[in-house]
Amino acid sequence: MQNLTTRQSSRETVSTISSKGQVTLPVKVRIHLGVKPNGQVAFVIEPSGDVKVTHVKYPDIQSLRGVAGTLKQHLSFKEMRAIAREDRLTNKYGK
């Protein structure tokens, strides 16, 4: 016997598209993504045709400020380049 009614899975949340093509993200989805008011989401079309919604953590270059931490002391570009080269060689060849 075939079930003729559609059931919403516990991981599926339905939202209606307005006449302007707008969608309100349901509370469950906003909480899951960690999206705050004025936050941004990205719609990613997968090769399979599925669409994935993700939270945009760093929408612009200014939002990256402080993400990598801070240096205890100022380094010149030459010093930073030498450290990066040493790290790259260590990762590639080991110690």
Chimera marker file (.cmm) of the C-alpha trace (Angstrom):
<marker_set name="trace">
<marker id="1" x="0.000" y="0.000" z="0.000" r="1" g="1" b="0" radius="0.5"/>
<marker id="2" x="1.364" y="3.409" z="-0.963" r="1" g="1" b="0" radius="0.5"/>
<marker id="3" x="1.225" y="6.400" z="1.372" r="1" g="1" b="0" radius="0.5"/>
<marker id="4" x="-0.463" y="9.267" z="-0.488" r="1" g="1" b="0" radius="0.5"/>
<marker id="5" x="0.236" y="11.981" z="2.065" r="1" g="1" b="0" radius="0.5"/>
<marker id="6" x="3.562" y="13.743" z="2.164" r="1" g="1" b="0" radius="0.5"/>
<marker id="7" x="5.336" y="13.818" z="5.464" r="1" g="1" b="0" radius="0.5"/>
<marker id="8" x="7.798" y="16.394" z="6.577" r="1" g="1" b="0" radius="0.5"/>
<marker id="9" x="10.948" y="14.806" z="8.005" r="1" g="1" b="0" radius="0.5"/>
<marker id="10" x="12.326" y="16.075" z="11.306" r="1" g="1" b="0" radius="0.5"/>
<marker id="11" x="15.197" y="17.685" z="9.403" r="1" g="1" b="0" radius="0.5"/>
<marker id="12" x="12.983" y="19.385" z="6.836" r="1" g="1" b="0" radius="0.5"/>
<marker id="13" x="11.484" y="22.811" z="7.452" r="1" g="1" b="0" radius="0.5"/>
<marker id="14" x="9.162" y="24.363" z="4.894" r="1" g="1" b="0" radius="0.5"/>
<marker id="15" x="8.952" y="28.069" z="4.089" r="1" g="1" b="0" radius="0.5"/>
<marker id="16" x="6.789" y="29.935" z="1.578" r="1" g="1" b="0" radius="0.5"/>
<marker id="17" x="8.197" y="32.074" z="-1.231" r="1" g="1" b="0" radius="0.5"/>
<marker id="18" x="6.620" y="35.538" z="-1.473" r="1" g="1" b="0" radius="0.5"/>
<marker id="19" x="5.489" y="37.150" z="-4.727" r="1" g="1" b="0" radius="0.5"/>
<marker id="20" x="8.833" y="39.022" z="-4.713" r="1" g="1" b="0" radius="0.5"/>
<marker id="21" x="10.767" y="35.752" z="-4.495" r="1" g="1" b="0" radius="0.5"/>
<marker id="22" x="11.659" y="36.283" z="-0.844" r="1" g="1" b="0" radius="0.5"/>
<marker id="23" x="11.851" y="33.529" z="1.753" r="1" g="1" b="0" radius="0.5"/>
<marker id="24" x="11.791" y="33.950" z="5.515" r="1" g="1" b="0" radius="0.5"/>
<marker id="25" x="14.261" y="31.600" z="7.180" r="1" g="1" b="0" radius="0.5"/>
<marker id="26" x="12.417" y="29.683" z="9.884" r="1" g="1" b="0" radius="0.5"/>
<marker id="27" x="13.665" y="30.060" z="13.469" r="1" g="1" b="0" radius="0.5"/>
<marker id="28" x="15.011" y="26.477" z="13.549" r="1" g="1" b="0" radius="0.5"/>
<marker id="29" x="17.129" y="27.161" z="10.470" r="1" g="1" b="0" radius="0.5"/>
<marker id="30" x="18.426" y="30.515" z="11.749" r="1" g="1" b="0" radius="0.5"/>
<marker id="31" x="19.420" y="28.919" z="15.050" r="1" g="1" b="0" radius="0.5"/>
<marker id="32" x="21.055" y="25.955" z="13.310" r="1" g="1" b="0" radius="0.5"/>
<marker id="33" x="23.083" y="28.233" z="11.008" r="1" g="1" b="0" radius="0.5"/>
<marker id="34" x="23.845" y="30.765" z="13.737" r="1" g="1" b="0" radius="0.5"/>
<marker id="35" x="22.435" y="33.570" z="11.597" r="1" g="1" b="0" radius="0.5"/>
<marker id="36" x="21.663" y="36.828" z="13.395" r="1" g="1" b="0" radius="0.5"/>
<marker id="37" x="19.566" y="39.771" z="12.133" r="1" g="1" b="0" radius="0.5"/>
<marker id="38" x="21.322" y="41.410" z="9.157" r="1" g="1" b="0" radius="0.5"/>
<marker id="39" x="23.469" y="38.268" z="8.777" r="1" g="1" b="0" radius="0.5"/>
<marker id="40" x="23.997" y="36.708" z="5.387" r="1" g="1" b="0" radius="0.5"/>
<marker id="41" x="23.390" y="33.255" z="3.942" r="1" g="1" b="0" radius="0.5"/>
<marker id="42" x="24.720" y="31.727" z="0.747" r="1" g="1" b="0" radius="0.5"/>
<marker id="43" x="22.788" y="29.431" z="-1.584" r="1" g="1" b="0" radius="0.5"/>
<marker id="44" x="25.105" y="26.846" z="-3.131" r="1" g="1" b="0" radius="0.5"/>
<marker id="45" x="23.881" y="24.826" z="-6.128" r="1" g="1" b="0" radius="0.5"/>
<marker id="46" x="25.544" y="21.414" z="-5.903" r="1" g="1" b="0" radius="0.5"/>
<marker id="47" x="26.478" y="19.418" z="-9.045" r="1" g="1" b="0" radius="0.5"/>
<marker id="48" x="23.675" y="17.001" z="-8.117" r="1" g="1" b="0" radius="0.5"/>
<marker id="49" x="21.173" y="19.859" z="-8.435" r="1" g="1" b="0" radius="0.5"/>
<marker id="50" x="20.533" y="20.094" z="-4.697" r="1" g="1" b="0" radius="0.5"/>
<marker id="51" x="20.714" y="23.541" z="-3.141" r="1" g="1" b="0" radius="0.5"/>
<marker id="52" x="22.580" y="24.021" z="0.128" r="1" g="1" b="0" radius="0.5"/>
<marker id="53" x="22.084" y="27.031" z="2.425" r="1" g="1" b="0" radius="0.5"/>
<marker id="54" x="25.112" y="28.071" z="4.473" r="1" g="1" b="0" radius="0.5"/>
<marker id="55" x="25.949" y="30.912" z="6.821" r="1" g="1" b="0" radius="0.5"/>
<marker id="56" x="28.375" y="33.497" z="5.432" r="1" g="1" b="0" radius="0.5"/>
<marker id="57" x="30.821" y="33.986" z="8.295" r="1" g="1" b="0" radius="0.5"/>
<marker id="58" x="33.055" y="36.533" z="6.595" r="1" g="1" b="0" radius="0.5"/>
<marker id="59" x="31.035" y="38.520" z="4.042" r="1" g="1" b="0" radius="0.5"/>
<marker id="60" x="33.780" y="41.090" z="3.425" r="1" g="1" b="0" radius="0.5"/>
<marker id="61" x="37.469" y="41.663" z="4.085" r="1" g="1" b="0" radius="0.5"/>
<marker id="62" x="36.789" y="43.878" z="7.108" r="1" g="1" b="0" radius="0.5"/>
<marker id="63" x="34.979" y="41.038" z="8.889" r="1" g="1" b="0" radius="0.5"/>
<marker id="64" x="38.232" y="39.028" z="8.870" r="1" g="1" b="0" radius="0.5"/>
<marker id="65" x="39.946" y="41.494" z="11.197" r="1" g="1" b="0" radius="0.5"/>
<marker id="66" x="41.268" y="39.679" z="14.253" r="1" g="1" b="0" radius="0.5"/>
<marker id="67" x="40.333" y="36.192" z="13.019" r="1" g="1" b="0" radius="0.5"/>
<marker id="68" x="43.940" y="35.037" z="12.845" r="1" g="1" b="0" radius="0.5"/>
<marker id="69" x="44.821" y="36.593" z="16.198" r="1" g="1" b="0" radius="0.5"/>
<marker id="70" x="47.523" y="39.150" z="16.833" r="1" g="1" b="0" radius="0.5"/>
<marker id="71" x="51.293" y="39.055" z="16.971" r="1" g="1" b="0" radius="0.5"/>
<marker id="72" x="53.091" y="39.659" z="20.256" r="1" g="1" b="0" radius="0.5"/>
<marker id="73" x="55.634" y="41.759" z="18.407" r="1" g="1" b="0" radius="0.5"/>
<marker id="74" x="55.791" y="43.597" z="15.106" r="1" g="1" b="0" radius="0.5"/>
<marker id="75" x="57.432" y="41.649" z="12.290" r="1" g="1" b="0" radius="0.5"/>
<marker id="76" x="58.719" y="43.022" z="9.023" r="1" g="1" b="0" radius="0.5"/>
<marker id="77" x="57.488" y="41.554" z="5.760" r="1" g="1" b="0" radius="0.5"/>
<marker id="78" x="60.894" y="39.897" z="5.300" r="1" g="1" b="0" radius="0.5"/>
<marker id="79" x="60.633" y="38.215" z="8.734" r="1" g="1" b="0" radius="0.5"/>
<marker id="80" x="57.055" y="37.023" z="8.050" r="1" g="1" b="0" radius="0.5"/>
<marker id="81" x="58.102" y="35.632" z="4.687" r="1" g="1" b="0" radius="0.5"/>
<marker id="82" x="61.015" y="33.720" z="6.263" r="1" g="1" b="0" radius="0.5"/>
<marker id="83" x="58.695" y="32.206" z="8.896" r="1" g="1" b="0" radius="0.5"/>
<marker id="84" x="56.134" y="31.240" z="6.239" r="1" g="1" b="0" radius="0.5"/>
<marker id="85" x="58.867" y="29.610" z="4.120" r="1" g="1" b="0" radius="0.5"/>
<marker id="86" x="60.156" y="27.679" z="7.128" r="1" g="1" b="0" radius="0.5"/>
<marker id="87" x="56.614" y="26.507" z="7.990" r="1" g="1" b="0" radius="0.5"/>
<marker id="88" x="55.970" y="25.446" z="4.386" r="1" g="1" b="0" radius="0.5"/>
<marker id="89" x="59.204" y="23.452" z="4.219" r="1" g="1" b="0" radius="0.5"/>
<marker id="90" x="58.509" y="21.838" z="7.594" r="1" g="1" b="0" radius="0.5"/>
<marker id="91" x="55.033" y="20.808" z="6.440" r="1" g="1" b="0" radius="0.5"/>
<marker id="92" x="56.404" y="19.457" z="3.161" r="1" g="1" b="0" radius="0.5"/>
<marker id="93" x="59.524" y="17.631" z="4.420" r="1" g="1" b="0" radius="0.5"/>
<marker id="94" x="59.031" y="17.336" z="8.180" r="1" g="1" b="0" radius="0.5"/>
<marker id="95" x="61.602" y="18.292" z="10.771" r="1" g="1" b="0" radius="0.5"/>
<link id1="1" id2="2" r="1" g="1" b="0" radius="0.2"/>
<link id1="2" id2="3" r="1" g="1" b="0" radius="0.2"/>
<link id1="3" id2="4" r="1" g="1" b="0" radius="0.2"/>
<link id1="4" id2="5" r="1" g="1" b="0" radius="0.2"/>
<link id1="5" id2="6" r="1" g="1" b="0" radius="0.2"/>
<link id1="6" id2="7" r="1" g="1" b="0" radius="0.2"/>
<link id1="7" id2="8" r="1" g="1" b="0" radius="0.2"/>
<link id1="8" id2="9" r="1" g="1" b="0" radius="0.2"/>
<link id1="9" id2="10" r="1" g="1" b="0" radius="0.2"/>
<link id1="10" id2="11" r="1" g="1" b="0" radius="0.2"/>
<link id1="11" id2="12" r="1" g="1" b="0" radius="0.2"/>
<link id1="12" id2="13" r="1" g="1" b="0" radius="0.2"/>
<link id1="13" id2="14" r="1" g="1" b="0" radius="0.2"/>
<link id1="14" id2="15" r="1" g="1" b="0" radius="0.2"/>
<link id1="15" id2="16" r="1" g="1" b="0" radius="0.2"/>
<link id1="16" id2="17" r="1" g="1" b="0" radius="0.2"/>
<link id1="17" id2="18" r="1" g="1" b="0" radius="0.2"/>
<link id1="18" id2="19" r="1" g="1" b="0" radius="0.2"/>
<link id1="19" id2="20" r="1" g="1" b="0" radius="0.2"/>
<link id1="20" id2="21" r="1" g="1" b="0" radius="0.2"/>
<link id1="21" id2="22" r="1" g="1" b="0" radius="0.2"/>
<link id1="22" id2="23" r="1" g="1" b="0" radius="0.2"/>
<link id1="23" id2="24" r="1" g="1" b="0" radius="0.2"/>
<link id1="24" id2="25" r="1" g="1" b="0" radius="0.2"/>
<link id1="25" id2="26" r="1" g="1" b="0" radius="0.2"/>
<link id1="26" id2="27" r="1" g="1" b="0" radius="0.2"/>
<link id1="27" id2="28" r="1" g="1" b="0" radius="0.2"/>
<link id1="28" id2="29" r="1" g="1" b="0" radius="0.2"/>
<link id1="29" id2="30" r="1" g="1" b="0" radius="0.2"/>
<link id1="30" id2="31" r="1" g="1" b="0" radius="0.2"/>
<link id1="31" id2="32" r="1" g="1" b="0" radius="0.2"/>
<link id1="32" id2="33" r="1" g="1" b="0" radius="0.2"/>
<link id1="33" id2="34" r="1" g="1" b="0" radius="0.2"/>
<link id1="34" id2="35" r="1" g="1" b="0" radius="0.2"/>
<link id1="35" id2="36" r="1" g="1" b="0" radius="0.2"/>
<link id1="36" id2="37" r="1" g="1" b="0" radius="0.2"/>
<link id1="37" id2="38" r="1" g="1" b="0" radius="0.2"/>
<link id1="38" id2="39" r="1" g="1" b="0" radius="0.2"/>
<link id1="39" id2="40" r="1" g="1" b="0" radius="0.2"/>
<link id1="40" id2="41" r="1" g="1" b="0" radius="0.2"/>
<link id1="41" id2="42" r="1" g="1" b="0" radius="0.2"/>
<link id1="42" id2="43" r="1" g="1" b="0" radius="0.2"/>
<link id1="43" id2="44" r="1" g="1" b="0" radius="0.2"/>
<link id1="44" id2="45" r="1" g="1" b="0" radius="0.2"/>
<link id1="45" id2="46" r="1" g="1" b="0" radius="0.2"/>
<link id1="46" id2="47" r="1" g="1" b="0" radius="0.2"/>
<link id1="47" id2="48" r="1" g="1" b="0" radius="0.2"/>
<link id1="48" id2="49" r="1" g="1" b="0" radius="0.2"/>
<link id1="49" id2="50" r="1" g="1" b="0" radius="0.2"/>
<link id1="50" id2="51" r="1" g="1" b="0" radius="0.2"/>
<link id1="51" id2="52" r="1" g="1" b="0" radius="0.2"/>
<link id1="52" id2="53" r="1" g="1" b="0" radius="0.2"/>
<link id1="53" id2="54" r="1" g="1" b="0" radius="0.2"/>
<link id1="54" id2="55" r="1" g="1" b="0" radius="0.2"/>
<link id1="55" id2="56" r="1" g="1" b="0" radius="0.2"/>
<link id1="56" id2="57" r="1" g="1" b="0" radius="0.2"/>
<link id1="57" id2="58" r="1" g="1" b="0" radius="0.2"/>
<link id1="58" id2="59" r="1" g="1" b="0" radius="0.2"/>
<link id1="59" id2="60" r="1" g="1" b="0" radius="0.2"/>
<link id1="60" id2="61" r="1" g="1" b="0" radius="0.2"/>
<link id1="61" id2="62" r="1" g="1" b="0" radius="0.2"/>
<link id1="62" id2="63" r="1" g="1" b="0" radius="0.2"/>
<link id1="63" id2="64" r="1" g="1" b="0" radius="0.2"/>
<link id1="64" id2="65" r="1" g="1" b="0" radius="0.2"/>
<link id1="65" id2="66" r="1" g="1" b="0" radius="0.2"/>
<link id1="66" id2="67" r="1" g="1" b="0" radius="0.2"/>
<link id1="67" id2="68" r="1" g="1" b="0" radius="0.2"/>
<link id1="68" id2="69" r="1" g="1" b="0" radius="0.2"/>
<link id1="69" id2="70" r="1" g="1" b="0" radius="0.2"/>
<link id1="70" id2="71" r="1" g="1" b="0" radius="0.2"/>
<link id1="71" id2="72" r="1" g="1" b="0" radius="0.2"/>
<link id1="72" id2="73" r="1" g="1" b="0" radius="0.2"/>
<link id1="73" id2="74" r="1" g="1" b="0" radius="0.2"/>
<link id1="74" id2="75" r="1" g="1" b="0" radius="0.2"/>
<link id1="75" id2="76" r="1" g="1" b="0" radius="0.2"/>
<link id1="76" id2="77" r="1" g="1" b="0" radius="0.2"/>
<link id1="77" id2="78" r="1" g="1" b="0" radius="0.2"/>
<link id1="78" id2="79" r="1" g="1" b="0" radius="0.2"/>
<link id1="79" id2="80" r="1" g="1" b="0" radius="0.2"/>
<link id1="80" id2="81" r="1" g="1" b="0" radius="0.2"/>
<link id1="81" id2="82" r="1" g="1" b="0" radius="0.2"/>
<link id1="82" id2="83" r="1" g="1" b="0" radius="0.2"/>
<link id1="83" id2="84" r="1" g="1" b="0" radius="0.2"/>
<link id1="84" id2="85" r="1" g="1" b="0" radius="0.2"/>
<link id1="85" id2="86" r="1" g="1" b="0" radius="0.2"/>
<link id1="86" id2="87" r="1" g="1" b="0" radius="0.2"/>
<link id1="87" id2="88" r="1" g="1" b="0" radius="0.2"/>
<link id1="88" id2="89" r="1" g="1" b="0" radius="0.2"/>
<link id1="89" id2="90" r="1" g="1" b="0" radius="0.2"/>
<link id1="90" id2="91" r="1" g="1" b="0" radius="0.2"/>
<link id1="91" id2="92" r="1" g="1" b="0" radius="0.2"/>
<link id1="92" id2="93" r="1" g="1" b="0" radius="0.2"/>
<link id1="93" id2="94" r="1" g="1" b="0" radius="0.2"/>
<link id1="94" id2="95" r="1" g="1" b="0" radius="0.2"/>
</marker_set>
